[in-house]
Amino acid sequence: MQKLNLQKITLQKLALILFISSELCYYLLIAQTGIVEYFSSNIFTIAPLPIGGIIGSFLTYYMRISNRNKILLFLIFQLIMSFFYPNLSILMLFILGLSVGALAPLLINELKKASLIDLGFALSISYVVGTFLFNYEASLRGNLATGLTLLTLICSEFLPNKNKKDINNKNYQEFSLLAMVLWVFLDSALFETLSRDISISIWRDGYSLEIALFHIIGVFTALKYQISKNQKELFISILFALSYLFYFLEESFILSLVYPFVISYYNVVILQTIMKKNIRIISIYMIFIGWIASGAGLFIALENLILFVPIVLLLIVLKILSTQQNQKKEFNYA
């Protein structure tokens, strides 16, 4: 009996890890990069995707059916749209956005059932797979889209039923929505610029192994080592500043180490913050984090405004330093 229970728990943990990692890979390789690249980054053409994503995030909360049925429903929509990839009409792009947008809060809600080690493995798998398949021709990712969705759909049937009672509660740190939006914006602006820059593209310059390795290091560093909230915000800002510096200096190798690390690190911080929320708050957060911030970053890249982003970074760092200085003064007076 104990052996059967252990096997069941192991199967559920594996299903949860693959459920998270496969849907994250879908978002990265299909929704974020595949469709944008296939439609030549035409904002007006791909607009139905983010519009559908925003509506889908709202829809997740207002639908009066169980979360398990919501996951099943929107994965079926995602699967049907994947069969037609990349030849998606305006309506199909909207439905795909609706599906991905609705699934994002549900996926994060499922993270409440994961241990820290489960979260670490799920993120690491998604980053490694995403890195090594990044150069795969966007127009040929149809089978990949279908395969990833099928895997997510199968794993959804074996997910655990109960949430973890303690998800690193002792070290819980809540970061503001503004801070998280700024991190995603900084990431998206650099990512979208890098992926289009023919002079320096770390994914196409033979650094896939380094990128994958430092994604993993970033994930487990964020999970294992705890520092204060202000220190963490400053650390992330400095890492982004270094990433932009090495981009402007065209230091591909160093960039392939620093940039993947900060991506993984700040994403763990974001997930650890929003997975504590209820599904309604998660849905609202995902609209700003997953669609508005990333869309703003795409706009910066397409309009070649990347030179202005360091000004935002400088203001962020100065604000953090000012806050820390004020806190020190208050502490000394006390």
C-alpha positions as a printed NumPy array, in Angstrom:
array([[  0.   ,   0.   ,   0.   ],
       [  2.786,   2.408,   0.935],
       [  4.631,   1.46 ,  -2.235],
       [  1.555,   2.254,  -4.34 ],
       [  1.107,   5.6  ,  -2.606],
       [  4.776,   6.426,  -3.172],
       [  4.467,   5.552,  -6.864],
       [  1.342,   7.709,  -7.125],
       [  3.08 ,  10.677,  -5.472],
       [  6.121,  10.244,  -7.732],
       [  3.895,  10.12 , -10.838],
       [  2.047,  13.261,  -9.722],
       [  5.302,  15.134,  -9.068],
       [  6.647,  14.139, -12.49 ],
       [  3.357,  15.105, -14.158],
       [  3.397,  18.502, -12.435],
       [  7.004,  19.19 , -13.484],
       [  6.326,  18.24 , -17.121],
       [  2.996,  20.115, -17.125],
       [  4.738,  23.334, -16.072],
       [  7.822,  22.949, -18.256],
       [  5.986,  21.937, -21.455],
       [  3.495,  24.834, -21.262],
       [  6.331,  27.296, -20.548],
       [  8.176,  25.923, -23.586],
       [  5.029,  26.425, -25.657],
       [  4.783,  30.036, -24.573],
       [  8.451,  30.702, -25.384],
       [  8.822,  28.754, -28.634],
       [  5.363,  29.226, -30.134],
       [  3.468,  32.194, -28.671],
       [  6.421,  34.47 , -27.931],
       [  8.985,  33.758, -30.641],
       [  7.476,  31.437, -33.257],
       [  4.424,  33.482, -34.172],
       [  6.215,  36.833, -33.904],
       [  9.018,  35.629, -36.168],
       [  6.725,  33.93 , -38.676],
       [  4.613,  37.077, -39.069],
       [  7.768,  39.214, -39.427],
       [  7.13 ,  41.076, -36.155],
       [  4.17 ,  42.912, -37.68 ],
       [  2.436,  44.344, -34.607],
       [ -0.898,  44.866, -36.371],
       [ -0.944,  41.313, -37.707],
       [ -0.16 ,  39.645, -34.372],
       [ -2.278,  42.067, -32.287],
       [ -5.136,  39.516, -31.865],
       [ -2.744,  37.279, -29.902],
       [ -2.069,  39.67 , -26.957],
       [ -5.665,  40.95 , -27.074],
       [ -6.861,  37.371, -26.713],
       [ -4.259,  36.819, -23.983],
       [ -5.556,  39.72 , -21.897],
       [ -9.18 ,  38.592, -22.282],
       [ -8.181,  35.004, -21.505],
       [ -6.571,  36.059, -18.236],
       [ -9.823,  37.747, -17.176],
       [-11.887,  34.804, -18.404],
       [ -9.978,  32.362, -16.206],
       [-11.283,  33.965, -13.044],
       [-14.883,  34.611, -14.148],
       [-15.634,  31.148, -15.564],
       [-17.627,  29.186, -12.986],
       [-16.156,  25.746, -13.559],
       [-13.35 ,  23.922, -11.763],
       [ -9.732,  24.832, -12.473],
       [ -9.119,  21.292, -13.749],
       [-11.909,  21.689, -16.324],
       [-10.609,  25.128, -17.311],
       [ -7.169,  23.639, -17.943],
       [ -8.684,  20.851, -20.052],
       [-10.866,  23.266, -22.049],
       [ -8.152,  25.772, -22.903],
       [ -5.573,  23.081, -23.67 ],
       [ -8.018,  21.608, -26.189],
       [ -8.358,  25.058, -27.799],
       [ -4.569,  25.393, -27.813],
       [ -4.204,  21.945, -29.389],
       [ -6.696,  22.719, -32.175],
       [ -4.9  ,  25.985, -32.985],
       [ -1.554,  24.143, -32.938],
       [ -2.76 ,  21.862, -35.742],
       [ -3.027,  24.943, -37.986],
       [  0.282,  26.548, -36.932],
       [  1.835,  28.633, -38.47 ],
       [ -0.991,  29.46 , -40.916],
       [ -3.174,  31.15 , -38.343],
       [ -5.925,  33.594, -39.283],
       [ -6.813,  36.653, -37.2  ],
       [ -9.513,  34.642, -35.416],
       [ -7.127,  31.739, -34.784],
       [ -4.497,  34.078, -33.33 ],
       [ -7.152,  35.491, -31.024],
       [ -8.267,  32.008, -29.884],
       [ -4.65 ,  30.954, -29.334],
       [ -4.016,  34.114, -27.308],
       [ -7.2  ,  33.428, -25.357],
       [ -5.986,  29.906, -24.575],
       [ -2.429,  30.839, -23.609],
       [ -3.646,  33.841, -21.618],
       [ -6.161,  31.754, -19.684],
       [ -3.683,  28.939, -19.034],
       [ -0.941,  31.184, -17.603],
       [ -2.761,  32.002, -14.305],
       [ -3.934,  28.391, -14.042],
       [ -0.377,  27.134, -14.477],
       [  0.917,  29.483, -11.78 ],
       [ -1.938,  28.396,  -9.524],
       [ -0.806,  24.786, -10.   ],
       [  2.65 ,  25.799,  -8.76 ],
       [  1.134,  25.917,  -5.272],
       [  1.25 ,  22.124,  -5.428],
       [  4.983,  22.103,  -6.217],
       [  7.916,  21.92 ,  -3.866],
       [ 10.88 ,  24.221,  -4.447],
       [ 12.827,  21.389,  -6.044],
       [  9.868,  20.647,  -8.365],
       [  9.784,  24.324,  -9.365],
       [ 13.54 ,  24.29 ,  -9.963],
       [ 13.403,  21.242, -12.242],
       [ 10.363,  22.526, -14.175],
       [ 11.976,  25.9  , -14.898],
       [ 15.338,  24.327, -15.738],
       [ 13.774,  21.913, -18.238],
       [ 11.842,  24.702, -19.946],
       [ 14.9  ,  26.958, -20.193],
       [ 17.161,  24.2  , -21.521],
       [ 14.639,  22.99 , -24.12 ],
       [ 13.809,  26.571, -25.104],
       [ 17.49 ,  27.422, -25.519],
       [ 18.392,  24.468, -27.717],
       [ 15.277,  24.804, -29.894],
       [ 15.455,  28.581, -30.2  ],
       [ 17.152,  28.399, -33.616],
       [ 14.596,  25.926, -34.973],
       [ 12.859,  27.475, -37.992],
       [  9.69 ,  29.251, -36.811],
       [  7.6  ,  28.054, -39.767],
       [  8.447,  24.411, -38.995],
       [  7.37 ,  24.392, -35.336],
       [  3.889,  22.987, -35.989],
       [  4.735,  19.478, -34.795],
       [  6.519,  20.995, -31.805],
       [  3.431,  23.044, -30.908],
       [  1.211,  19.954, -31.165],
       [  3.639,  17.743, -29.235],
       [  4.106,  20.197, -26.375],
       [  0.346,  20.714, -26.037],
       [ -0.346,  16.975, -26.075],
       [  2.281,  16.449, -23.373],
       [  0.742,  19.225, -21.256],
       [ -2.732,  17.779, -21.82 ],
       [ -1.696,  14.259, -20.774],
       [  0.155,  15.511, -17.688],
       [ -2.849,  17.609, -16.642],
       [ -4.753,  14.372, -15.951],
       [ -2.231,  13.294, -13.303],
       [ -1.723,  16.543, -11.386],
       [ -1.789,  16.473,  -7.559],
       [ -5.044,  17.53 ,  -5.922],
       [ -3.717,  19.291,  -2.846],
       [ -1.52 ,  22.359,  -2.476],
       [  1.721,  22.251,  -0.515],
       [  1.2  ,  23.466,   3.03 ],
       [  4.515,  25.263,   3.201],
       [  6.118,  26.825,   0.132],
       [  9.135,  28.51 ,   1.628],
       [  6.91 ,  30.583,   3.948],
       [  9.732,  31.518,   6.294],
       [ 11.609,  33.322,   3.539],
       [  8.594,  34.751,   1.738],
       [  9.211,  38.141,   0.16 ],
       [  6.523,  40.06 ,  -1.706],
       [  7.657,  42.342,  -4.505],
       [  5.536,  45.121,  -5.95 ],
       [  3.737,  44.723,  -9.268],
       [  5.657,  47.737, -10.599],
       [  9.023,  46.112,  -9.865],
       [  7.986,  42.887, -11.582],
       [  6.6  ,  44.755, -14.612],
       [  9.889,  46.671, -14.948],
       [ 11.928,  43.443, -14.82 ],
       [  9.818,  41.832, -17.53 ],
       [ 10.011,  45.01 , -19.626],
       [ 13.823,  45.112, -19.321],
       [ 14.038,  41.439, -20.214],
       [ 11.626,  41.649, -23.141],
       [ 13.279,  44.737, -24.64 ],
       [ 16.722,  43.101, -24.571],
       [ 15.479,  39.67 , -25.634],
       [ 13.498,  40.966, -28.614],
       [ 16.396,  43.228, -29.637],
       [ 18.965,  40.45 , -29.331],
       [ 16.885,  37.989, -31.316],
       [ 16.796,  40.466, -34.223],
       [ 20.365,  41.773, -34.057],
       [ 22.531,  40.204, -36.768],
       [ 25.759,  41.511, -35.201],
       [ 25.245,  39.875, -31.787],
       [ 22.767,  37.085, -31.117],
       [ 23.942,  34.794, -28.341],
       [ 21.541,  32.008, -29.365],
       [ 22.842,  31.972, -32.935],
       [ 26.509,  32.542, -32.068],
       [ 27.142,  29.078, -30.624],
       [ 26.605,  29.791, -26.913],
       [ 23.619,  27.499, -26.338],
       [ 25.469,  25.349, -23.79 ],
       [ 26.586,  28.36 , -21.737],
       [ 23.1  ,  29.877, -21.888],
       [ 21.412,  26.659, -20.741],
       [ 23.939,  26.148, -17.925],
       [ 23.548,  29.656, -16.533],
       [ 19.769,  29.432, -16.758],
       [ 19.985,  26.433, -14.432],
       [ 22.474,  28.176, -12.129],
       [ 20.186,  31.224, -11.972],
       [ 17.162,  29.113, -11.031],
       [ 18.819,  27.246,  -8.187],
       [ 20.697,  30.308,  -6.919],
       [ 17.369,  32.13 ,  -6.526],
       [ 15.809,  29.122,  -4.784],
       [ 18.7  ,  28.327,  -2.448],
       [ 20.253,  31.629,  -1.368],
       [ 18.067,  34.126,   0.44 ],
       [ 18.981,  37.796,   0.722],
       [ 16.885,  40.76 ,   1.815],
       [ 14.194,  42.173,  -0.455],
       [ 16.091,  45.436,  -1.145],
       [ 19.315,  43.557,  -1.825],
       [ 17.488,  41.268,  -4.228],
       [ 15.972,  44.206,  -6.135],
       [ 19.38 ,  45.877,  -6.372],
       [ 21.033,  42.604,  -7.411],
       [ 18.53 ,  42.077, -10.252],
       [ 18.896,  45.691, -11.406],
       [ 22.705,  45.446, -11.462],
       [ 22.557,  42.178, -13.414],
       [ 20.254,  43.786, -15.979],
       [ 22.589,  46.791, -16.177],
       [ 25.517,  44.446, -16.859],
       [ 23.479,  42.573, -19.48 ],
       [ 22.733,  45.785, -21.349],
       [ 26.357,  46.918, -20.985],
       [ 27.707,  43.7  , -22.492],
       [ 25.125,  43.923, -25.266],
       [ 26.233,  47.437, -26.216],
       [ 29.891,  46.348, -26.003],
       [ 29.032,  43.28 , -28.15 ],
       [ 30.624,  40.932, -25.612],
       [ 28.674,  37.848, -26.66 ],
       [ 30.371,  35.315, -24.396],
       [ 29.983,  37.293, -21.155],
       [ 26.444,  38.247, -22.14 ],
       [ 25.603,  34.555, -22.625],
       [ 26.513,  33.998, -18.95 ],
       [ 25.031,  37.061, -17.249],
       [ 21.787,  37.498, -19.169],
       [ 20.42 ,  33.913, -18.817],
       [ 21.3  ,  34.026, -15.111],
       [ 19.262,  37.175, -14.454],
       [ 16.329,  35.892, -16.547],
       [ 16.091,  32.734, -14.45 ],
       [ 16.766,  34.534, -11.191],
       [ 14.102,  37.226, -11.511],
       [ 11.522,  34.776, -12.867],
       [ 11.887,  32.64 ,  -9.754],
       [ 11.42 ,  35.789,  -7.646],
       [  8.271,  36.694,  -9.586],
       [  6.811,  33.207,  -9.366],
       [  7.492,  32.97 ,  -5.643],
       [  5.607,  36.243,  -5.195],
       [  2.525,  35.679,  -7.337],
       [  1.987,  31.968,  -6.638],
       [  0.952,  33.011,  -3.117],
       [ -1.996,  34.991,  -4.515],
       [ -5.484,  33.782,  -5.33 ],
       [ -6.447,  33.074,  -8.93 ],
       [ -8.095,  36.488,  -9.381],
       [ -4.956,  38.416,  -8.389],
       [ -2.75 ,  36.065, -10.411],
       [ -4.897,  36.756, -13.487],
       [ -4.581,  40.525, -13.048],
       [ -0.833,  40.288, -12.477],
       [ -0.382,  38.172, -15.604],
       [ -2.099,  40.805, -17.742],
       [  0.5  ,  43.373, -16.719],
       [  3.489,  41.023, -16.499],
       [  2.805,  38.556, -19.288],
       [  1.248,  40.83 , -21.899],
       [  1.611,  44.576, -21.284],
       [  5.241,  44.566, -20.083],
       [  6.411,  42.077, -22.705],
       [  4.474,  43.946, -25.408],
       [  6.159,  47.202, -24.415],
       [  9.53 ,  45.469, -24.679],
       [  8.669,  44.209, -28.159],
       [  7.707,  47.752, -29.19 ],
       [ 11.076,  49.073, -27.959],
       [ 12.899,  46.44 , -30.016],
       [ 10.886,  47.015, -33.182],
       [ 11.282,  50.795, -32.986],
       [ 15.035,  50.542, -32.228],
       [ 14.664,  52.444, -28.953],
       [ 16.94 ,  50.16 , -26.948],
       [ 19.403,  53.01 , -26.26 ],
       [ 16.798,  54.681, -24.036],
       [ 16.308,  51.647, -21.776],
       [ 19.487,  52.23 , -19.69 ],
       [ 17.88 ,  55.493, -18.518],
       [ 15.06 ,  53.42 , -17.   ],
       [ 17.646,  51.138, -15.414],
       [ 19.53 ,  54.084, -13.922],
       [ 16.336,  55.486, -12.402],
       [ 15.494,  52.085, -10.906],
       [ 18.932,  51.708,  -9.307],
       [ 18.851,  55.278,  -7.925],
       [ 15.37 ,  54.666,  -6.489],
       [ 16.498,  51.45 ,  -4.764],
       [ 19.624,  53.098,  -3.356],
       [ 17.564,  56.063,  -2.117],
       [ 15.093,  53.723,  -0.409],
       [ 17.883,  51.783,   1.267],
       [ 19.517,  55.015,   2.454],
       [ 16.236,  56.263,   3.956],
       [ 15.703,  52.952,   5.713],
       [ 19.188,  53.144,   7.231],
       [ 18.501,  56.646,   8.509],
       [ 15.21 ,  55.558,  10.054],
       [ 16.955,  52.602,  11.696],
       [ 19.701,  54.836,  13.132],
       [ 17.158,  57.303,  14.517],
       [ 15.241,  54.469,  16.1  ]])
